[in-house]
Amino acid sequence: MSVELLRRLFTVEEYERMVQADILAIAERVELLNGEIVEMSPIGTRHAACVNRLNKLFLVQVRENALVSVQNPIRLSDRSQAQPDLALLQPRSDFYATAHPQPQDILLIVEVADTSADYDRQVKIPLYAQAGIIEVWLVDLVEQFLEVYRQPSANSYQYQQLHRNQQIFIQALPNLTISIDDILG
């Protein structure tokens, strides 16, 4: 006899109330994906260095054309609030003080993976496509390449893989180019 386990799925509002009530500590590395609270992978030194490199590159490149958001929440739907490694956001005078960015606010999401590449590809990137995020990059530190996801459909993107000695431009900011070598270090 098999027993079906019931799951309790949460909304973003319930998730945020758990943080406010200290049920989930702000310092905990969790995110809400498809109604489930998911523990995020610890950040290793290579991962942190890549995020720092990207942050510096983006700050120099985008200036006032976008806000650079590092490991901050974005609201994808009523049941998903992800925390990508970086996001480039539409500039807003309140710097998103009144609400977390939503899909229409996002120019680019970047996920950096040294242990989580498969999870990012199978879970997070399809969620970003479903939400209509226009561009997602996955920096694969193990394989040393950049995966570029553009033109979202129901749960997938058109895909391109870039390697060292190549350059990438940001679709929403096409005049800005970045070397893959600068991203990978």
C-alpha positions in Angstrom: 0.0 0.0 0.0 1.4 3.4 -1.0 0.8 6.5 1.0 0.5 9.8 -0.7 2.2 12.6 1.2 0.4 15.9 1.3 2.4 19.0 0.8 1.6 22.4 2.1 2.5 25.1 -0.5 3.0 28.7 0.5 2.3 32.0 -1.1 4.8 34.8 -1.2 2.7 36.7 1.4 2.8 33.7 3.8 6.5 33.3 3.2 7.2 37.0 4.0 5.0 36.7 7.1 7.2 33.8 8.2 10.3 36.0 7.8 8.6 38.9 9.7 7.6 36.5 12.6 11.2 35.1 12.8 10.0 31.6 11.8 12.5 32.0 8.9 15.5 34.0 9.8 16.5 36.7 7.3 20.1 35.2 7.4 18.8 31.8 6.3 19.6 31.0 2.7 16.2 30.0 1.5 13.9 31.0 -1.4 10.3 30.3 -2.3 9.9 28.3 -5.6 6.6 27.0 -6.7 5.2 27.3 -3.2 8.0 25.3 -1.6 10.6 26.8 0.7 14.0 25.6 -0.7 17.3 25.8 1.0 20.0 27.4 -1.2 23.5 26.0 -1.7 26.2 27.6 0.5 28.3 30.2 -1.2 31.9 29.0 -1.8 34.8 31.3 -2.5 34.8 30.8 -6.3 31.1 31.6 -6.4 31.5 34.7 -4.3 34.5 35.9 -6.4 32.5 35.5 -9.6 29.5 37.4 -8.1 31.9 40.2 -7.0 33.5 40.3 -10.5 30.1 40.5 -12.2 28.9 43.2 -9.7 32.0 45.3 -10.5 31.6 44.8 -14.3 28.0 45.7 -14.2 28.4 48.7 -12.0 31.0 50.1 -14.4 29.1 49.2 -17.6 25.4 50.0 -16.8 25.8 53.2 -14.8 22.4 54.8 -14.6 20.9 52.5 -17.3 20.0 49.8 -14.7 20.2 49.0 -11.0 22.5 46.2 -10.0 20.9 44.0 -7.4 23.1 41.3 -5.7 21.4 38.3 -4.1 18.2 40.1 -3.4 14.6 38.8 -3.8 12.6 39.0 -6.9 8.9 38.2 -7.1 8.2 35.8 -10.0 4.6 35.0 -9.1 2.2 34.5 -6.1 4.1 31.3 -5.2 7.7 32.1 -6.2 10.2 34.6 -4.8 13.7 33.7 -6.0 17.0 35.2 -4.9 19.3 35.1 -8.0 22.9 35.9 -7.6 22.5 39.1 -9.6 19.8 41.0 -11.4 19.8 44.1 -13.5 16.7 46.1 -12.9 14.9 48.9 -14.5 16.0 52.1 -12.7 13.4 53.3 -10.2 13.6 56.4 -8.0 12.6 54.4 -4.8 15.1 51.6 -5.5 12.3 49.1 -5.0 11.6 50.2 -1.4 7.9 49.6 -1.8 8.0 46.1 -3.4 10.4 43.5 -4.6 11.1 43.7 -8.4 8.7 41.7 -10.6 9.3 40.2 -14.0 8.5 43.4 -15.9 11.2 45.2 -13.9 14.0 42.7 -14.7 16.5 43.3 -17.6 18.7 40.3 -16.7 19.1 37.6 -14.1 22.5 35.9 -13.5 22.9 32.7 -11.6 26.4 31.6 -10.7 26.9 27.8 -10.2 29.7 25.8 -8.8 27.5 23.1 -7.3 24.0 24.0 -8.4 24.1 24.1 -12.2 21.7 21.2 -12.7 19.2 22.6 -10.2 19.4 26.0 -11.8 18.9 24.5 -15.3 16.0 22.2 -14.3 14.1 24.3 -11.7 15.1 28.0 -11.6 15.6 28.7 -15.3 12.2 27.2 -16.3 10.6 29.3 -13.6 12.2 32.4 -15.0 10.9 31.5 -18.4 7.4 31.0 -17.1 7.6 34.4 -15.5 8.7 36.0 -18.8 12.1 37.1 -17.7 13.6 38.3 -20.9 17.2 37.1 -20.3 19.0 34.8 -17.9 22.7 33.9 -17.7 24.1 30.8 -16.0 27.8 31.1 -15.2 29.0 27.5 -14.9 32.2 27.7 -12.9 32.9 23.9 -13.1 32.7 23.7 -16.9 34.0 27.3 -17.4 31.3 28.6 -19.8 28.4 31.0 -19.8 24.9 29.8 -20.8 22.7 32.5 -22.2 18.9 32.1 -22.2 16.8 34.5 -24.2 13.3 34.7 -25.8 11.2 32.9 -23.1 8.4 30.6 -24.0 6.1 28.7 -21.6 8.9 27.1 -19.6 12.1 27.3 -21.8 14.3 29.7 -23.7 16.4 29.9 -26.8 19.8 28.8 -25.6 23.4 29.7 -26.4 26.7 28.6 -24.8 29.6 31.0 -24.8 33.2 30.2 -23.9 36.5 32.1 -23.1 37.7 34.5 -25.8 34.0 35.4 -26.6 31.9 38.4 -25.7 28.3 38.8 -24.6 26.0 41.8 -24.8 22.9 42.3 -22.6 19.8 42.1 -24.7 18.1 45.1 -23.0 21.4 47.1 -23.1 22.9 46.0 -26.5 25.6 48.7 -26.6 27.3 47.1 -23.5 29.6 44.1 -24.1 31.4 42.0 -21.6 34.2 39.5 -22.1 33.5 35.9 -21.0 37.0 35.9 -19.6 36.2 38.8 -17.4 33.1 36.9 -16.1 35.0 33.7 -15.4 38.1 35.3 -14.1 
